[in-house]
């Protein structure tokens, strides 16, 4: 990413919280922990002064499932091929189902999703479905939140449907792993 105003600057570039355009640290100002460009900071300050709170455009359950499905394909197909290759080359002694190789898909999924969320708040599946993981105030999540969210999601994996039940009833459409990591999923058109 490069700064919209300084095309020679690519280090420390972040997106404006309001318009989503990319800017360097010199072109952004933080208001309530979120970065804003020169154009958007005036609007945000007016909102803060008038007491207007930012209402997040929460992603639907369908979009979230779609993103999860796409990410499952992205991590599942390569790891399935790896498992087939490993099983095809190993001796047939003992039970195959007690082998730790079955942890490989989960480990790959956690690494892929946490790294992507840490970098930009979106995985490839979330980009395709135009959703993003953010904090409840709309700011970007931290690396700890990204890893905590994905590790808790993996641990709750055996309760997949139970993990998503709160999303149908909570006002912020949060799953159990969202609640544990203190994150929400929003629509993101940038």
PEMO-V887516 format. One record per pair of residues at least 24 apart in sequence whose ideal C-beta (glycine too) atoms are under 10 Angstrom apart, sorted by the first residue. I is the first residue (numbers start at 1). GAP is how many residues later the second one is. If there is no record, write none. Layout:
((I | GAP) (I | GAP))
This chain:
((1 | 119) (3 | 24) (3 | 25) (4 | 33) (5 | 32) (5 | 33) (14 | 126) (15 | 105) (15 | 106) (15 | 125) (15 | 173) (15 | 175) (16 | 24) (16 | 25) (16 | 28) (16 | 174) (17 | 24) (17 | 27) (17 | 37) (17 | 117) (17 | 120) (17 | 121) (17 | 122) (17 | 123) (18 | 25) (18 | 26) (18 | 29) (18 | 36) (18 | 120) (19 | 24) (19 | 171) (20 | 112) (20 | 168) (20 | 169) (20 | 170) (21 | 169) (22 | 168) (30 | 109) (32 | 105) (32 | 106) (32 | 107) (33 | 102) (33 | 104) (33 | 105) (33 | 106) (33 | 107) (34 | 100) (34 | 101) (34 | 103) (34 | 104) (34 | 105) (34 | 106) (35 | 104) (35 | 105) (53 | 84) (54 | 83) (54 | 84) (55 | 83) (56 | 78) (56 | 79) (56 | 80) (56 | 81) (56 | 82) (56 | 116) (56 | 117) (56 | 128) (56 | 129) (56 | 130) (56 | 131) (57 | 74) (57 | 81) (57 | 129) (57 | 130) (57 | 131) (57 | 132) (58 | 73) (58 | 109) (58 | 113) (58 | 114) (58 | 115) (58 | 116) (58 | 126) (58 | 127) (58 | 128) (58 | 129) (59 | 67) (59 | 70) (59 | 71) (59 | 72) (59 | 73) (59 | 74) (59 | 108) (59 | 114) (59 | 125) (59 | 126) (59 | 127) (59 | 128) (59 | 129) (60 | 69) (60 | 71) (60 | 107) (60 | 113) (60 | 125) (60 | 127) (61 | 103) (61 | 106) (61 | 107) (61 | 112) (61 | 114) (61 | 124) (62 | 67) (63 | 63) (63 | 65) (63 | 66) (63 | 67) (63 | 68) (63 | 122) (63 | 124) (64 | 61) (64 | 62) (64 | 65) (64 | 67) (64 | 69) (64 | 100) (64 | 103) (64 | 109) (64 | 111) (64 | 114) (64 | 121) (65 | 64) (65 | 99) (65 | 102) (66 | 59) (66 | 60) (66 | 62) (66 | 63) (66 | 65) (67 | 55) (67 | 56) (67 | 57) (67 | 58) (67 | 59) (67 | 60) (67 | 61) (67 | 62) (67 | 63) (67 | 64) (67 | 65) (67 | 66) (67 | 118) (68 | 45) (68 | 55) (68 | 57) (68 | 58) (68 | 61) (68 | 85) (68 | 92) (68 | 96) (68 | 107) (69 | 56) (69 | 60) (70 | 53) (70 | 54) (70 | 55) (70 | 56) (70 | 57) (70 | 58) (70 | 59) (71 | 38) (71 | 41) (71 | 42) (71 | 45) (71 | 52) (71 | 53) (71 | 54) (71 | 55) (71 | 57) (71 | 58) (72 | 33) (72 | 37) (72 | 53) (73 | 51) (73 | 52) (74 | 34) (74 | 35) (74 | 38) (74 | 39) (74 | 42) (74 | 49) (74 | 50) (74 | 51) (74 | 54) (75 | 30) (75 | 31) (75 | 32) (75 | 33) (75 | 34) (75 | 35) (75 | 36) (75 | 37) (75 | 38) (75 | 48) (75 | 49) (75 | 50) (76 | 29) (76 | 32) (76 | 33) (78 | 27) (78 | 30) (78 | 34) (79 | 25) (79 | 26) (79 | 27) (79 | 28) (79 | 29) (79 | 30) (79 | 33) (80 | 24) (80 | 25) (82 | 26) (103 | 51) (106 | 47) (106 | 48) (106 | 49) (106 | 51) (107 | 47) (109 | 41) (109 | 44) (109 | 45) (109 | 48) (110 | 37) (110 | 39) (110 | 40) (110 | 41) (110 | 42) (110 | 43) (110 | 44) (110 | 45) (110 | 47) (111 | 36) (111 | 39) (112 | 38) (113 | 33) (113 | 34) (113 | 36) (113 | 37) (113 | 38) (113 | 40) (113 | 41) (114 | 29) (114 | 30) (114 | 31) (114 | 32) (114 | 33) (114 | 34) (114 | 35) (114 | 36) (114 | 37) (114 | 39) (114 | 40) (115 | 28) (115 | 31) (115 | 32) (115 | 35) (116 | 30) (116 | 34) (117 | 24) (117 | 25) (117 | 26) (117 | 28) (117 | 29) (117 | 30) (117 | 32) (117 | 33) (117 | 64) (117 | 66) (118 | 24) (118 | 25) (118 | 26) (118 | 27) (118 | 28) (118 | 29) (118 | 32) (119 | 24) (119 | 27) (120 | 68) (121 | 24) (121 | 25) (121 | 62) (121 | 64) (121 | 65) (121 | 67) (122 | 63) (122 | 66) (122 | 68) (123 | 27) (126 | 59) (126 | 62) (127 | 61) (127 | 63) (129 | 56) (129 | 58) (129 | 59) (130 | 56) (130 | 57) (130 | 58) (130 | 59) (130 | 60) (131 | 54) (131 | 55) (131 | 56) (131 | 57) (131 | 58) (132 | 51) (132 | 52) (132 | 53) (132 | 54) (132 | 55) (132 | 56) (132 | 57) (132 | 58) (133 | 45) (133 | 48) (133 | 50) (133 | 51) (133 | 52) (133 | 53) (133 | 55) (134 | 49) (134 | 50) (134 | 51) (134 | 52) (134 | 54) (135 | 46) (135 | 47) (135 | 48) (135 | 49) (136 | 36) (136 | 38) (136 | 42) (136 | 46) (136 | 47) (136 | 48) (137 | 47) (138 | 46) (138 | 48) (141 | 40) (141 | 41) (141 | 42) (141 | 43) (142 | 39) (142 | 40) (142 | 41) (144 | 37) (145 | 33) (145 | 35) (145 | 36) (145 | 37) (145 | 38) (146 | 35) (146 | 37) (147 | 34) (148 | 29) (148 | 32) (148 | 33) (148 | 34) (148 | 35) (149 | 26) (149 | 28) (149 | 29) (149 | 30) (149 | 31) (149 | 32) (149 | 33) (149 | 34) (150 | 27) (150 | 31) (151 | 26) (151 | 29) (151 | 30) (152 | 24) (152 | 25) (152 | 26) (152 | 27) (152 | 28) (152 | 29) (153 | 24) (153 | 25) (153 | 27) (153 | 28) (155 | 25) (156 | 24))
